[in-house]
Amino acid sequence: MVVASAPLLGILATCLGIVGSFRGLGTEKWTAIAAICWSIAESLIPTVLGLLVGLVAFVGYRCLRAQVEALPSEMEDATADLLNQLSRLRSSC
């Protein structure tokens, strides 16, 4: 859920920032361009943060999923070791 929603929220914040950056277009041409460029650069920060959160969540999910998928084989190995030890104890008695 976080992997899918974090980048989308970042892009939404970027769009809102870009729309907000066009408010001052009634001023002088170069002043308006400088203000728009600065506002667009500021509005890209939520996108970067959203992508970073999504990436970290995705890597964490993949890591946990790999551990969960390895668990059944580890449990089978532990069960086989336990049965071997119990059979050795039984045969020595």
Phi, psi and omega in degrees: 000313180294322182299322182276325188272331183298310178296325179293321176294323176296318179293322176299316178296324177296315179299318178295322178293321179293318177298319179292335182286342181272006181292326186267029183288352181281357182270189180300151188304307185288328176294318179295318180296318179296318179294320180294316180298317179295317180294321178293319178297319177294324183285345177282344180300313177299328178295314179297315179296319178296319178293322177294317178298316178297320180293315179296318178296321180294316179295318177297319178298315180296321180295312179295323179295321178296321179292320179292322179290333179279344184299315180300319180292324176295322178292322177296319178296317179295322178295317179296319177297317179296317179295322176297316179294319178294323179290326176293319178295322181291321181285336180278345181276000000 
